[in-house]
């Protein structure tokens, strides 16, 4: 059995003592690859594994029927290398709710048995401290996302979402179709097109044929609503990685 790397690339795991990481990743020799749109946890099903991403994005979405035979997904949480999927396993919940976890940006992640996550949380110590803080930050992101989608204009919401994705990928470029971005923001494609053109006109991004390039990170933060900074602050406050 090969020992896990000194640094995994997942910020939660890398904030743990080496012996904890060795125990958690015992038998997990390498991260798995996950393709865009791949479902990693179906609604209302037993949770068998927890993903600790090292890059890419996992999106937690809820599907709503609008009454016209059209089922529209709306994103509530973005998960990347700062976190883990199915965080409620930390409190012993081993079944998913109505939400669905899908890959939003091609990802790699360590897949750990859900039972092992529960066992490690029950041990207490550093792992439990981090996981409990992460659960609280996770639900804070859910709350801010719901309020943001209900109140804020689509352009600053789009900027927020692009910033959160940029935080979780390698480099300044990533692939994202207009249709998928519209689904994540819960709006029509034409509305997303207007928002993307606005951000591009300001020189903040370049967006062509699904390829997004972040050109001006600082400017994009200024264009975003306050929800981005509030969510980031909650993670910094609740999940002490140092």
Backbone torsions as a table, in degrees:
resi	resn	phi	psi	omega
1	UNK	NA	129.0	178.8
2	UNK	-82.0	138.3	176.3
3	UNK	-69.8	152.3	177.1
4	UNK	-66.3	156.4	179.4
5	UNK	-63.0	157.7	-177.9
6	UNK	-58.3	-40.4	173.7
7	UNK	-125.1	129.4	-174.2
8	UNK	-84.4	-28.4	-172.7
9	UNK	101.5	-15.3	173.3
10	UNK	-93.6	126.6	-171.3
11	UNK	-66.7	-33.1	177.7
12	UNK	-66.2	-49.0	-179.5
13	UNK	-64.2	-38.0	-177.1
14	UNK	-73.5	-10.7	176.4
15	UNK	-90.2	0.5	-178.0
16	UNK	-96.5	156.0	171.6
17	UNK	-59.9	150.9	-176.5
18	UNK	-56.0	-40.6	-177.9
19	UNK	-64.8	-33.0	177.1
20	UNK	-68.2	-43.6	179.1
21	UNK	-63.0	-42.6	178.5
22	UNK	-58.5	-40.8	-178.5
23	UNK	-71.3	-43.5	-178.5
24	UNK	-65.3	-39.8	-177.2
25	UNK	-96.4	15.9	177.9
26	UNK	-58.4	119.5	-178.9
27	UNK	88.1	-9.9	177.5
28	UNK	-97.5	98.1	-170.2
29	UNK	-86.0	-19.8	-176.9
30	UNK	-159.8	154.7	174.9
31	UNK	-69.9	153.3	176.1
32	UNK	-96.3	155.2	177.5
33	UNK	-96.8	138.3	-177.4
34	UNK	-129.5	126.8	-174.4
35	UNK	-92.0	152.3	179.4
36	UNK	-53.3	138.9	-179.6
37	UNK	76.2	-2.1	178.7
38	UNK	-69.2	132.6	177.3
39	UNK	-83.6	124.9	-178.5
40	UNK	-108.0	-13.5	173.1
41	UNK	-154.0	117.1	180.0
42	UNK	-80.2	158.8	178.9
43	UNK	-66.9	144.6	171.6
44	UNK	53.9	46.2	179.5
45	UNK	-131.9	157.8	177.4
46	UNK	-61.4	141.1	177.2
47	UNK	-92.6	114.4	-177.4
48	UNK	-102.0	-25.0	-179.1
49	UNK	-143.1	155.3	176.4
50	UNK	-120.2	134.4	-179.7
51	UNK	-98.6	134.1	172.5
52	UNK	-113.7	92.7	-175.1
53	UNK	-65.1	148.4	172.2
54	UNK	-112.5	-15.1	169.7
55	UNK	-162.7	175.5	-178.3
56	UNK	77.6	-174.0	-174.0
57	UNK	-138.9	131.6	169.9
58	UNK	-103.7	134.5	-177.5
59	UNK	-117.0	132.7	175.5
60	UNK	-96.9	115.9	-175.0
61	UNK	-125.3	151.7	174.0
62	UNK	-116.8	134.8	-178.9
63	UNK	-99.6	126.8	-178.8
64	UNK	-118.2	136.4	176.8
65	UNK	-89.5	120.7	-176.7
66	UNK	-85.4	5.8	177.8
67	UNK	89.3	-3.2	-179.3
68	UNK	-119.1	35.9	179.8
69	UNK	61.6	24.0	179.7
70	UNK	-122.5	121.0	-180.0
71	UNK	-99.9	115.0	-174.5
72	UNK	-106.4	124.9	176.4
73	UNK	-82.6	142.1	175.5
74	UNK	-130.1	129.5	-177.8
75	UNK	-81.7	140.8	175.6
76	UNK	-115.1	-29.2	-176.5
77	UNK	-144.3	140.3	172.7
78	UNK	-109.0	130.8	-177.1
79	UNK	-124.5	132.5	177.1
80	UNK	-141.0	-147.7	-174.0
81	UNK	-68.2	-10.1	176.9
82	UNK	-80.2	-7.1	-170.0
83	UNK	-148.3	-147.3	-174.6
84	UNK	-153.5	155.0	174.4
85	UNK	-83.0	160.4	176.9
86	UNK	46.8	54.4	-175.2
87	UNK	-65.7	-18.1	-179.6
88	UNK	-69.0	-8.2	172.9
89	UNK	-62.0	-25.4	-179.9
90	UNK	-59.9	-30.3	178.9
91	UNK	-100.4	15.6	173.3
92	UNK	90.2	5.6	178.8
93	UNK	-82.2	118.7	-172.0
94	UNK	-113.3	21.2	177.7
95	UNK	-138.3	137.0	-179.0
96	UNK	-74.3	160.4	176.6
97	UNK	-91.4	-153.3	-178.4
98	UNK	-74.7	-10.1	-178.7
99	UNK	-77.0	161.4	178.7
100	UNK	-125.1	136.8	178.4
101	UNK	-102.1	121.5	-178.9
102	UNK	-131.2	156.2	177.2
103	UNK	-80.8	124.6	-176.4
104	UNK	-97.6	-36.3	174.3
105	UNK	-132.7	133.3	-179.8
106	UNK	-39.4	132.8	-170.9
107	UNK	-135.7	160.8	166.0
108	UNK	-126.0	141.9	-175.7
109	UNK	-153.9	151.4	169.2
110	UNK	-83.1	127.7	179.5
111	UNK	-101.4	115.2	-175.9
112	UNK	-115.5	140.2	177.7
113	UNK	-55.0	134.1	178.5
114	UNK	-61.3	-35.8	178.2
115	UNK	-62.1	-36.8	179.4
116	UNK	-68.0	-38.2	177.6
117	UNK	-61.5	-42.9	178.5
118	UNK	-62.0	-44.8	-179.9
119	UNK	-61.2	-43.5	-179.5
120	UNK	-66.7	-38.9	177.5
121	UNK	-63.6	-36.5	-180.0
122	UNK	-69.8	-21.3	178.5
123	UNK	-67.9	-25.9	-174.3
124	UNK	81.4	-156.4	177.4
125	UNK	75.2	-156.6	-173.6
126	UNK	-62.4	-41.1	-179.2
127	UNK	-61.4	-47.9	179.9
128	UNK	-62.3	-40.1	178.9
129	UNK	-59.3	-48.3	-179.1
130	UNK	-65.9	-44.2	-175.9
131	UNK	-66.7	-39.9	179.2
132	UNK	-65.7	-39.6	175.5
133	UNK	-65.5	-38.3	179.8
134	UNK	-65.4	-41.0	177.6
135	UNK	-58.6	-43.3	-179.8
136	UNK	-65.6	-42.5	178.1
137	UNK	-66.1	-36.9	178.4
138	UNK	-59.1	-45.0	-179.5
139	UNK	-75.6	-27.0	172.8
140	UNK	-64.5	-40.5	176.8
141	UNK	-62.4	-40.9	178.0
142	UNK	-59.4	-45.2	-177.9
143	UNK	-65.1	-45.2	-179.9
144	UNK	-66.3	-37.7	179.5
145	UNK	-63.4	-42.4	179.4
146	UNK	-63.6	-44.5	179.7
147	UNK	-66.3	-40.4	-179.0
148	UNK	-62.5	-46.5	-179.1
149	UNK	-63.6	-28.4	-177.5
150	UNK	-83.9	-26.3	-168.6
151	UNK	-114.8	-41.3	-168.4
152	UNK	-88.3	152.9	179.1
153	UNK	-66.7	153.4	-172.0
154	UNK	-65.1	-32.9	-177.7
155	UNK	-64.8	-50.8	175.9
156	UNK	-65.2	-30.1	175.6
157	UNK	-65.6	-41.3	177.8
158	UNK	-62.9	-42.4	177.7
159	UNK	-61.3	-43.1	178.2
160	UNK	-59.0	-47.0	-177.0
161	UNK	-65.1	-40.5	178.6
162	UNK	-65.5	-37.2	177.2
163	UNK	-64.7	-43.7	-179.5
164	UNK	-65.0	-35.9	176.6
165	UNK	-70.4	-42.3	178.9
166	UNK	-58.7	-36.3	178.6
167	UNK	-62.2	-23.4	-168.9
168	UNK	-109.8	-0.1	179.6
169	UNK	-115.9	167.9	178.2
170	UNK	-92.1	125.4	178.5
171	UNK	84.8	-170.6	-174.5
172	UNK	-104.2	2.3	-175.6
173	UNK	-122.0	138.9	174.0
174	UNK	-155.0	158.7	-176.4
175	UNK	-96.3	132.2	-177.8
176	UNK	-157.3	115.1	-179.8
177	UNK	-73.5	154.6	178.8
178	UNK	-63.0	-37.8	179.5
179	UNK	-62.2	-42.8	-177.6
180	UNK	-69.7	-39.9	177.3
181	UNK	-62.5	-39.8	177.2
182	UNK	-61.2	-41.8	178.5
183	UNK	-63.2	-42.3	-177.8
184	UNK	-64.6	-33.4	-178.8
185	UNK	-92.7	-8.0	178.5
186	UNK	70.8	36.1	-179.1
187	UNK	-132.7	173.5	176.8
188	UNK	-74.7	156.0	179.5
189	UNK	-60.2	-37.4	-179.5
190	UNK	-63.2	-33.7	178.9
191	UNK	-69.1	-41.8	176.9
192	UNK	-63.0	-38.7	179.7
193	UNK	-59.5	-42.9	178.8
194	UNK	-64.1	-44.9	-179.4
195	UNK	-63.4	-43.8	-179.8
196	UNK	-64.8	-39.7	177.7
197	UNK	-64.3	-36.3	179.0
198	UNK	-63.7	-46.4	179.5
199	UNK	-66.7	-34.3	179.0
200	UNK	-71.6	-38.9	178.4
201	UNK	-60.9	-33.2	178.9
202	UNK	-79.3	-2.8	179.3
203	UNK	78.6	19.8	-176.3
204	UNK	-88.8	-34.0	-179.4
205	UNK	-139.2	165.3	165.8
206	UNK	-122.5	131.5	-175.8
207	UNK	-138.0	112.6	-178.0
208	UNK	-146.9	123.1	176.9
209	UNK	53.0	42.1	176.4
210	UNK	85.0	-5.2	-179.7
211	UNK	-95.8	119.0	179.9
212	UNK	-102.2	132.4	172.9
213	UNK	-124.4	126.2	176.1
214	UNK	-84.9	116.2	-176.1
215	UNK	-98.5	-34.3	-175.4
216	UNK	-138.7	89.5	-177.2
217	UNK	-61.1	-46.4	-178.7
218	UNK	-62.7	-41.7	178.0
219	UNK	-65.7	-35.9	178.7
220	UNK	-66.7	-35.9	176.2
221	UNK	-65.2	-37.6	178.0
222	UNK	-68.0	-32.4	-179.3
223	UNK	-77.9	-19.0	-178.3
224	UNK	-76.4	155.9	170.7
225	UNK	-70.8	170.9	-175.9
226	UNK	-68.4	-11.6	-175.8
227	UNK	-63.3	-33.9	179.3
228	UNK	-60.2	-50.7	-178.0
229	UNK	-66.9	-36.1	179.0
230	UNK	-65.1	-42.6	178.6
231	UNK	-65.1	-45.1	179.7
232	UNK	-61.6	-40.7	180.0
233	UNK	-64.7	-37.9	178.9
234	UNK	-64.2	-41.6	177.3
235	UNK	-64.1	-42.9	179.8
236	UNK	-63.7	-37.0	-177.4
237	UNK	-74.6	-40.9	-169.9
238	UNK	-94.5	-20.7	-177.2
239	UNK	-119.3	87.2	-177.2
240	UNK	-74.0	103.5	-175.4
241	UNK	-88.2	-9.0	-178.5
242	UNK	-101.9	NA	NA
